[in-house]
Amino acid sequence: MRKIIVYIATSADGFIARNDGAVDWLDRPRPKGNYGMAEFYNSIDAILLGRKTYDFVVQFVKEGKSIPKADHEPMHYAFSRHPPKKVLPGFEFVKEPIKKFAKSLRAKKGKDIWMMGGGGIIASFLDEGEIDEFIIHVIPTFIGEGIPLVAPRNRTVPLKLLSSKQFSDGVMRLHYEVVRKKPKKKRASAKSAKKRRQVA
């Protein structure tokens, strides 16, 4: 089944952007291979993002900046209760519930799915059990305050470390799998157990 993977960068203190959405601290020299971004981009064919991230991409395009090119052009699915009237080519705004959407998308033939962010939509998918993995690039910079990787809620989600890699510039890549909670088995009551023994 297709996996939904959060592929993202955070500051050393766990933020994906400043409070105003700025990511100026990411503007830094990058090692050869750009942390394997091209390989990851070619492993996916769909991208999920929230409205604020969509607006960031729109501004990115207006400034004439390029989006990574792949052997294919992935479909972008944006989530918002109030979608814009005019949408960028290759983007589609989603209205259906996350669980229903994710099940339908996973069932389609294709590559893995990139959850781009931000923190709100990551939290919503995570709480619905629809995030499979996190690939987090920890940038060796503190920014003090900002937007967290996952929007705060009352949750406990165990992770399994699949791999880690340190780059020459001090960036650390952590690859985690989300550990699925196994459904609890219902304990048979003494009355039902007695009834089964009588039948046997």
C-alpha positions in Angstrom: 0.0 0.0 0.0 1.2 3.5 -0.7 2.7 5.3 2.3 2.1 8.8 3.4 5.4 10.3 4.5 6.2 13.6 6.2 9.4 14.9 4.6 10.4 18.1 6.2 13.1 20.2 7.9 12.9 21.6 11.5 15.1 23.9 13.5 17.1 22.2 16.3 14.4 23.3 18.7 11.6 21.6 16.7 10.0 24.4 14.6 9.2 24.3 10.9 8.9 28.0 10.5 8.9 31.3 12.5 5.5 32.5 13.8 5.0 34.6 10.7 5.8 31.6 8.4 9.3 32.8 7.5 11.9 30.1 6.9 14.9 32.4 6.4 17.0 30.1 8.6 16.8 27.4 5.9 18.6 29.7 3.5 22.1 28.1 3.9 24.7 26.4 1.7 23.7 22.8 1.1 25.9 19.8 0.5 26.2 18.0 -2.8 23.0 16.0 -3.4 20.8 18.4 -1.4 20.2 15.8 1.3 18.8 13.3 -1.2 15.8 15.5 -2.1 15.8 14.5 -5.8 15.7 10.8 -4.9 12.8 11.3 -2.5 10.9 13.5 -5.0 11.1 10.8 -7.6 9.7 8.3 -5.1 6.4 10.1 -4.8 3.6 11.1 -7.2 1.3 13.0 -4.9 1.8 15.9 -2.4 -0.5 16.9 0.4 -0.5 20.3 2.0 -2.5 22.7 4.1 -3.8 26.1 3.0 -0.9 28.2 4.5 1.6 25.9 2.8 -0.3 26.3 -0.5 -0.2 30.1 -0.1 3.6 29.8 0.5 3.9 27.8 -2.7 1.9 30.4 -4.6 4.2 33.2 -3.4 7.2 30.9 -4.3 5.9 30.6 -7.9 5.2 34.4 -8.1 8.8 35.1 -7.2 9.9 33.0 -10.1 11.5 30.3 -8.0 11.6 26.8 -9.3 10.0 23.7 -7.8 12.0 20.5 -7.9 11.6 18.6 -11.2 11.0 14.9 -11.4 10.5 12.2 -14.0 6.8 13.0 -13.5 4.7 15.8 -12.3 3.0 14.9 -9.0 -0.6 15.9 -8.2 -1.0 18.3 -5.3 -3.9 18.0 -2.9 -4.5 21.0 -0.7 -6.8 21.1 2.4 -8.9 24.1 3.3 -12.4 25.0 4.4 -12.2 28.1 2.3 -10.4 27.2 -1.0 -9.4 30.1 -3.3 -11.4 30.7 -6.5 -8.4 30.4 -8.7 -6.1 27.4 -8.1 -2.6 26.8 -9.4 -2.3 24.2 -12.3 -1.7 20.7 -10.9 -3.4 21.5 -7.6 -6.8 20.3 -6.3 -8.6 21.4 -3.1 -10.0 18.5 -1.0 -13.4 18.8 0.8 -14.0 15.2 1.9 -13.0 13.9 5.4 -9.3 13.0 5.8 -9.9 9.3 6.6 -12.1 8.9 3.5 -9.7 10.8 1.3 -6.6 8.9 2.5 -8.2 5.5 2.0 -9.3 6.4 -1.6 -5.8 7.9 -2.5 -3.9 4.9 -1.0 -6.1 2.5 -3.0 -5.1 4.1 -6.3 -2.1 2.7 -8.1 1.0 4.8 -7.7 4.1 5.8 -5.7 4.3 7.0 -2.1 2.7 10.3 -1.0 4.5 13.3 0.4 2.9 15.1 3.3 4.5 18.5 2.9 2.9 20.3 5.8 2.3 22.5 7.7 1.9 21.5 11.3 -1.9 21.7 11.3 -2.5 19.3 8.4 0.2 16.9 9.7 -1.5 16.8 13.1 -4.9 16.1 11.5 -3.6 13.2 9.4 -1.5 11.9 12.3 -4.5 11.9 14.7 -6.5 10.0 12.0 -3.8 7.3 11.8 -2.9 8.4 8.3 0.8 9.1 8.6 3.2 6.2 8.0 6.6 7.8 8.3 8.5 11.0 9.2 11.8 12.0 7.5 13.0 14.9 9.5 16.0 17.0 8.6 17.2 18.7 11.8 19.0 22.0 11.0 21.6 23.0 13.6 20.0 26.3 14.4 17.8 27.4 17.2 15.1 30.0 16.3 13.6 30.4 19.7 9.9 30.2 18.9 7.8 29.4 15.9 5.4 26.9 14.3 5.9 23.3 15.7 6.3 20.3 13.4 3.0 18.9 14.7 0.2 21.2 16.0 -0.1 20.6 19.8 -2.9 18.3 21.0 -3.3 15.7 23.7 -1.6 12.7 22.1 1.0 10.1 22.5 2.4 8.6 19.3 5.3 6.2 19.6 7.9 6.2 16.8 10.4 3.6 15.6 13.7 4.9 14.3 14.4 3.3 10.9 17.7 5.2 10.1 19.7 8.3 10.8 22.3 10.1 8.8 24.6 13.1 9.6 25.6 15.4 6.8 28.8 17.4 6.4 27.1 20.7 7.4 25.8 19.3 10.7 22.3 18.5 9.5 20.9 15.3 10.9 18.3 13.3 9.0 16.0 11.1 11.2 13.7 8.6 9.5 10.9 7.3 11.8 8.1 4.9 11.3 4.8 5.6 13.1 4.1 2.7 15.4 0.5 1.5 15.0 -1.5 0.8 18.1 -2.8 -2.7 18.1 -6.5 -2.9 19.0 -7.1 -4.2 22.5 -8.6 -7.7 22.7 -11.8 -7.8 24.6 -11.6 -10.0 27.7 -14.3 -12.6 27.8 -16.6 -12.4 30.8 -16.8 -15.3 33.2 -20.4 -15.8 32.2 -19.6 -16.2 28.4 -16.6 -18.4 29.2 -18.8 -20.7 31.2 -21.3 -20.8 28.4 -18.6 -21.8 25.9 -17.5 -24.6 28.1 -21.0 -25.9 28.4 -21.4 -25.9 24.6 -18.1 -27.7 24.2 
